[in-house]
Amino acid sequence: MTAARVPAARYPFRMTPIGRLAPSPTGAQHVGNARTYLVAWLSARAPGGAVKLRIEDIDSPRIKPGAADEAAADLRWLGLDWDGEPVVQTARLAHYEAALAELKRQELVYPCTCTRSDIAGAASAPHLGEEVTYPGTCAHRRAADALALHAQGKPFAWRFRVTSSPAYDDLFAGARHIDLTRSGGDFVIWKNAGTPAYQLAVVIDDAAMGVTEVIRGDDLVPSTPRQLLLYRVLGLTPPRFGHVPLVVGEDGRRLAKRHGDTRLSVFRAAGVTAEALVGLLAWSCGWQDTPAPISARDLLPRFRLGAIPPRPFVLTAALLKRIGYG
């Protein structure tokens, strides 16, 4: 299959960027989140652009009470500000419903009754890495078939029909292409719980907020071609995407409880200064020679996306002690 390349967003020449910070209140923000937020904030602010804040709270069963306020406090502590009032996803359900209705009208989605175990157990489901590709079990259905399923009391999600795999130019990593027909296949855009999935919600929100660049962790690389497909069929202009390496523990795995408590709120309570943590993160990104304390704002003239090493940043106990933690 030939990859269709999606051009950079069509914005006026030299228009300053509009970036965004989008914490999810499903848990506390940690050092890994802080590094990505810092890069995203600097990427927009350094050329004089704007930063928007969005609270991604549609994953209701996993939302932790008070986590949204704590995330905002974490960002302020880091010295990362934003323009305007925060956008809250649960206040925007009508916009997602309208997008779903349009996708139904175009017959680009279909109701899917498969469970995760159904998909994982399908003999025809190919595996690529850790991701299981949807085998197309329900792809024969049309949008109108949802009426009969609903009448029968059968829960279903809505899947988007993947017919192409857009390539794109990553702001950090350059040209990227993932063959969605082999990696994931048709993907869910609306959960059987009656709420939008991440892929749909962020596309609608970023377009509505005027976001022109999205800087996020490279664990979300597989989401980008899916989102580009949604931008295309909904007639929306995509932002430019940049995916930066994650923070990992000394075992090379993503930060988790097994690596100790790296929540920003715990750092604050332990007396770690924001400047100390920001200095460590700036050093990890190649913006200073040592992990000396520095404020986020003082990093503006030093910011270079290309200076960030193309590998995960290993957070060690020794580095944490250096900034006064542990």
N, C-alpha and C positions, 0 to 999 in steps of 0.2 A: 504494500500500500504506500502510495506517495504521500509524504507529509506535507500538509499545507502550512506554510510559514505565516505566522501572525505578525504584522508589522508593529513597530513601536507605536504607542498611542499617538493619535493625531492631535496634538495641541499646538497652539501658536508658538512660533519660533522663540526660543529662549524663555518661554514661560516658566516661572519658578514652580518647583514641584509642590504637590500636596501629598503629604504622607499620612500615615495613620499608625496608631497604637491600638491594639485590639486584645486586651486581656480577657480571659475567660474565667468567671468566678466559680469554676469547678474545684478550685483548690488555691493554695497560697502561691504567690509568685516567688521564684527562687533565682539563684545566680544566673542560670541559663537564660531565663526570661529577661533578666536585667541586661545581659549582654546584647541580646537581639533588639530590645527596646532602645538601648543606647545607640546602636548602629542605625536603626530606623529613624530615630529622632535627629541624629546628626546629619544623615543623608538629606533630610528635608530642610533642616534649619541652616546648614552651612551655606547653601546658595540663596538663603533668604526666603525659603518657602514656608508653607503652613503645615501644621500637624493637627490631625483630628483624633479624637478619642472615641472608641466604640466599646461598649460592654457586650460581649458575646455570651448572652445568658439564655439561649434557646434550649440548651441541653438540660431541661428542668430537673430530671431525676438526680443529676449529679451536682447541681448548684449548691454551694455551701453558703448558709446565711452569713451576711456580713463580708463575704469575700470580695464583692465589687468595691465596697468602700475601702477595704484594705488594699486592693490593687491600686486604687487611685492614690492612696496615701504612700504606697511604695514608689509610685512614679514621681510624686512630688518630692519625696525624700531623695531620690536619685538626681533631682534637679531637672526633670523632664516635664515641660509644660505642654499645653495644647490650646488650640484656638476654638472658641465657641463652647457650647454645652455638649456634654457627652451624648452620644447616640446609644440608645438601649434597644437591643434587638427585640425583646418581648413587646415593645411598644410599636413594632413595625410589621406585625403578622399580616395585616391587610395587603401590604406591598408584596410579600412573598406569595400570598394566595393568588394575587393578580398575575404574577409571573407563572405560577403553576398552571393557571387557567389558560394562559397563552400557549404554553408548551403542550397542553392537552389539545388545544385547537389545532396545532400544527402536527399532531400525532407523533411528537418527538419523545413522549413518555408513555409508559404502560404500567398497569398495576401488577405488582409482583408479590406473590404469597410465599415465596421461599424464605426459610429461616437460615441463619448462619450455618447451622449444622447440615441443612439440606445442601447448601452450596459447597461446604467443605467436603461433604461425603460424595458429591457427584463424581462418578467415574470419569466423566468427560471434562471435569474442571481442571484446566492446566494451571500449574503453579509457576510463578516467576519470583524467586526470592521468597519473601514472607507473605506476599499478596496472592490471594486466590482469585483467579479470573472467573467472573460470573459466566456460567455455561449457557445462558440464554434460555433457560427452562420456561420462562413466562413471556418471552419476547414475541410470541405469536399473538398476544392479546392486543386489543386496541383500547383506547382511553375509555370508550363507552362500556367496556366489560366491567368496569369498576362498579357499576350499578348492580349487576347481578351478584358480584362478590359481597357487596355491602348488604344486600338483601339476605344472603346466606349467612351473614355474620362472620365472614372470613376476613381476618385482618390482612391488610396489604400495604406495601410501600409503593412509591412511584419511582421507577427507574428511567433514566435518560438513555436513549438509543445512541450508542457510539458508532458513528459512520466514518470518522476520520480522526487523525491524531495530530493536532497542530504542533509544529515546532515553534520555538520562540528564542529570542536573544536575552539571556539572563544578564542582568546588570552586573552580577558578580562572576558568574561562571562562563559566560559566553553562550554559544549556540547549544541548545538542548533539544532533545527529542525523545519522547517515550511512546512506544507503540501501545496505545490503550487497548487494542484488540487482544494483546498478549499479557497486558498488565492491568488487571482489574475489570476490563470490559464495561458493559452497561453499568452505570453507577446510580446509587440512590440519591434522589434530590428531595424526597419527602418521606419522612418516617411513618411507620404504621401507627405511631402515637399521635399523629395529626399535627406534627410540627415540621418545619423545613429542616433539611440537612444542611450541614456546614457549606457544602459546595454551592448551593443555590443562594443561601442567605448572604454570604460574603460578596457574591457578585452583585446582587441587588443593592446591598449597602454601599459598597465601594463606588458604584456608579452614581448613586444618589448623593453621596458625600463629595463627589468630584475628585476622588482620589486618583492621582496620576502615577504614583509609584508605590509599590508594596515591597517592603523589605521584611523578610521573615526567615525562620530556620529552614535548613535544607531538608528537614524531615517532611516538609510540605511540597517538595518538588513534584511528586506525583499528582498533587491537586491542581497544578497550574494548567496542563492541557485540558483537563476537565472543565475548569473555570473558563478557559478561553473558548471552548465550544459553546458554553452558555452565553458568554458575551456575544458571540457571533449570531446565534439564532434569535437572541432577544434584541438585536440591533443596538447593542451598547458598545461604547468605546472602552477597550481594556486599558488598564494601567500597565506600566512596565514593572516587571517582577525581578527581584534579586533575592537569592537564597544564600544565606551565610552558614558556615559550619556551626554545629552545636557545641555546648559545653558538656564534657563527659567526666566521669570519675577516673580514678587511677586504674580501674579494670577495663577502661575503654568503653564502658556502657553509659547510656544517658543517665543524667543525675536522677537519683531516687533516694528513698529512705536508707537504703543500704550504704550510701555514701556519707551518712550523717545529715544533720539538719542544716540545709542551705537556704531556708526561707529568709526572705529579706526582713520580715518582721522580727525574726529571731536575731538577725544581725543587728538591727536597731536596738533591740532590748539588751544585747550584749555590749553595747557601746561602740560598735564599729561605725565609723563615720562614712557618710556617702562618698566623700572625696577619696577615702582609702579604697573603697570597693571600685569606684569609677576608675581610679588610677590603675588598679590591677587589671580591669577589663580593657582599658586603653592600651596598656602594655601588651596584653594578649592579642590585640588587634594591630599591633605594629605602629602605634601612633606616638609612643615614647619609648625610650631605651630602658627604662627601669619602671617598676610598678609604684612610682611615687604618687602620693595623693594629688588629685587634680579635680576640679569641678567639671561637670558636663559642658557648661558654657565655655570654659576655657579651652575645650577641645575643638571648638568650631573651626578655628583656622588650621588645625592639624588634620582634620578629617580627610581620609582617602579610603574609599571603599576597596580599592585594589591593593592596599597595604595589608589587608587581613589575610593571614595564612590560610591556604586552601585545605586545612585539616582541622579536626575538632580541637578545641582547647581543653587540655587536661587540667582539671582543678585538683590540686593536691593538698594534703593536710599542711604541708610546709608553707604553701602559698597563703592558705587561710590564716595561719599563725602570723605570717608577715603583716597582715592587715589588722591584726588584733583579735582574731577569732579562733577559739579552740586552745 
